[in-house]
Amino acid sequence: MSDTALSGTGLDLPDLGTGTPPCRTYAEVTELRSRRPEAIGEALAARRRRPAFLPADGRLMLVAADHPARGALAAQGRATAMNSRTEMLDRLRTALARPGVDGLLATADVAEDLLLLGALEDKVVVASMNRGGLAGSVFEMDDRMTAYDVRGVVEARFDAAKMLNRFDLDDPGTVASLEAAGRAVTELARAGVVAMLEPFLSRRVDGRVVNDLSPDAVIRSVHIAQGLGATSAYTWLKLPVVEEMARVMDATTLPTLLLGGDPSRRPEETYAQWRDALALPSVRGLVVGRTLLYPPGDDVEAAVDTAVSLVHQG
């Protein structure tokens, strides 16, 4: 699928002097980045946006691709599954092209590659902000804003910005992350941009960060997250599917998207959990990443179509 075997010479590049039509190959993307980096800003300004954040049915199906920026490259039990950027982009382009997929959640590097390849037209784009807590590091709980900032999200004309919010009650550094997230929620709201918060109660077990996915822990994390910022007018939540989801969702009136989880072992059971959770009033869709991009059997189209059918067809 990938065209990285193409050389950098003799390419029929987009006209670098007049606008930025979509690149056809990954070699063209690199050539455009090297010769005219300002083309990314031009392409962002020219990108055709959707007229509304939510489609007519009020539900969203988003594909996530911000794990690599935290050094998390594993999928389906393979530690190096996401090592190849061009293979990941192939899979993302396949997913984004499927009917019913509303958009993308990503860091700037991924979003801008897809932008130059013409894959973000008429799509919702959610910018990923805090990627500082590198997976497996001694500072993993330090979720600093190392990716998009509020100004970058606004200038890119994106629809929302997502933050990972891990609360470790034994870590004094958690309050700094809380403060940064609260400030970002406030600034995004003032710009009329959705802040999408992904909260967890987390702790270290034998040196490894573990999220507490018990219903009561998720409920507590929801209450902490939804209080961040000077207004909640533009705040959405991004929550895991856990036991007793009806009780969990009773903790909030904020619109919520669900993390996909991992259906690799019992896919039908996972899809049934998604279906039940999607029927709850506050739940407005799914945000799924590696589960759809690297599915069992490697059929990206089939995995995406299954998720779309649950979101948009109930």
ABEGO torsion letter per residue (X at the ends): XBAAABBABGBBBBBAABEBBBBABAAAAAAAAAABAAAAAAAAAABBBBABABBAAGBBBBBBAAAAAAGBABBGGBAAAAABAAAAAAAAAAAAABBGBAEBBBBAAAAAAAAAAGAABGBBBBBBABAABBBGBAAAABBBBABBBAAAAAAAGBABBBBBBBBBAABAAAAAAAAAAAAAAAAAAAAGBBBBBBBBBBBBBGGBBBBBABAAAAAAAAAAAAABEABAAABBBBBBBBBGAAAAAAABABBBBBBAEBAAABAAAAAAAAAAAAABAABAEBBBBAAAABBBGGBAAAAAAAAAAAAAAX
